[in-house]
Amino acid sequence: MKGREWYQADDVAAEYEEKRFSRGGRLIDRREKQAVLDALAPVEGKDVLEIACGTGRFTVALAERKANVVGLDISAEMLAQGREKAQRTGRSVDFLRGDAGRLPFPDDSFDAVFAMRFFHLADTPTAYLSEMARVARKQVFFDTFNAGSVRLLYNWALPMGSRLYDREEVTDLFAEVELRRTNENHDFVLPFGFYRKIPNRVADEFREVDMAVGKTSVGDRLASVSYWDARVADSERA
Ligand SMILES: C[S@@+](CC[C@H](N)C(=O)[O-])C[C@H]1O[C@@H](n2cnc3c(N)ncnc32)[C@H](O)[C@@H]1O
């Protein structure tokens, strides 16, 4: 698993959000939160587990909307950031240190289980997805970075590189863990790294062009990120 040690450093955890979600990166944070909230809606009263929750961007947003949410991450330093955030906003969130490969919960513990920006770090994605499916009663949601996108051009230069997926690989993953894909969304023809480098005031203009290209016939294939929504097979028989 890439990033296991990387995210345990104090300074990496402290700078995590500032590096990724300031400047033009703010719109990425908004888009990702929307993807999670749309997929999990309605969230009020729902039992939700977030895998690799990091600094709690989504965990706290879900708690604000009255979900019963648990955030799990392997890094105590990232979790400390999340706990501070929850305290600042007066939300009650259960943050737990643990390994996504061995979830400390019985089968069918949560209505929904999700992970954002995690699968690009996974060298054995089936094992992780299978754990998510095991503890989910109904829904599993996650994102991937895509092989057919511009990301391919700079992926090698990133500190730990990312595992990039194509649609067939995700389809196979779902089949292996017996999840049924119910929805998929593909976005960001312009990659995250580009938005992070430009000022927030011009990011919206580029985003409009990005979304316009995304709507063309080649948009889905060029998108750098995909959001995948699935149902646990058993939940549909109940
Ligand atoms: C790129 S960050 C994403 C954090 C958060 N999901 C977000 O989108 O802001 C990846 C996270 O995965 C966590 N992680 C890496 N390996 C893990 C594992 N085996 N089990 C649980 N968390 C893990 C890291 O500690 C880090 O917080």
The ligand as a Tripos MOL2 file, in Angstrom:
@<TRIPOS>MOLECULE
LIG
   27    29     1     0     0
SMALL
NO_CHARGES

@<TRIPOS>ATOM
      1 C1         -4.7250   10.8390   -0.3040 C.3       1 LIG1
      2 S1         -5.1680   10.6220    1.3820 S.3       1 LIG1
      3 C2         -6.9410   10.7880    1.2730 C.3       1 LIG1
      4 C3         -7.5770   11.2510    2.5220 C.3       1 LIG1
      5 C4         -9.0740   11.5450    2.4110 C.3       1 LIG1
      6 N1         -9.8130   10.3830    1.9640 N.3       1 LIG1
      7 C5         -9.3110   12.7060    1.4650 C.2       1 LIG1
      8 O1         -9.7930   12.4720    0.3430 O.co2     1 LIG1
      9 O2         -8.9910   13.8430    1.8330 O.co2     1 LIG1
     10 C6         -4.9550    8.8830    1.5950 C.3       1 LIG1
     11 C7         -5.2340    8.4080    3.0130 C.3       1 LIG1
     12 O3         -5.1830    6.9790    3.0270 O.3       1 LIG1
     13 C8         -4.6810    6.5930    4.2940 C.3       1 LIG1
     14 N2         -4.2370    5.1870    4.2150 N.ar      1 LIG1
     15 C9         -3.2150    4.6670    3.4960 C.ar      1 LIG1
     16 N3         -3.1600    3.3350    3.6520 N.ar      1 LIG1
     17 C10        -4.1640    2.9910    4.4980 C.ar      1 LIG1
     18 C11        -4.6310    1.7580    5.0370 C.ar      1 LIG1
     19 N4         -4.0440    0.5870    4.7200 N.pl3     1 LIG1
     20 N5         -5.6940    1.7710    5.8660 N.ar      1 LIG1
     21 C12        -6.3090    2.9380    6.1870 C.ar      1 LIG1
     22 N6         -5.9090    4.1510    5.7030 N.ar      1 LIG1
     23 C13        -4.8530    4.1710    4.8680 C.ar      1 LIG1
     24 C14        -3.5650    7.6000    4.5410 C.3       1 LIG1
     25 O4         -3.1630    7.6260    5.8920 O.3       1 LIG1
     26 C15        -4.2370    8.8940    4.0500 C.3       1 LIG1
     27 O5         -4.9080    9.5530    5.0960 O.3       1 LIG1
@<TRIPOS>BOND
     1     1     2 1
     2     2     3 1
     3     2    10 1
     4     3     4 1
     5     4     5 1
     6     5     6 1
     7     5     7 1
     8     7     8 2
     9     7     9 1
    10    10    11 1
    11    11    12 1
    12    11    26 1
    13    12    13 1
    14    13    14 1
    15    13    24 1
    16    14    15 ar
    17    14    23 ar
    18    15    16 ar
    19    16    17 ar
    20    17    18 ar
    21    17    23 ar
    22    18    19 1
    23    18    20 ar
    24    20    21 ar
    25    21    22 ar
    26    22    23 ar
    27    24    25 1
    28    24    26 1
    29    26    27 1
@<TRIPOS>SUBSTRUCTURE
     1 LIG1         1 GROUP 0 **** ****
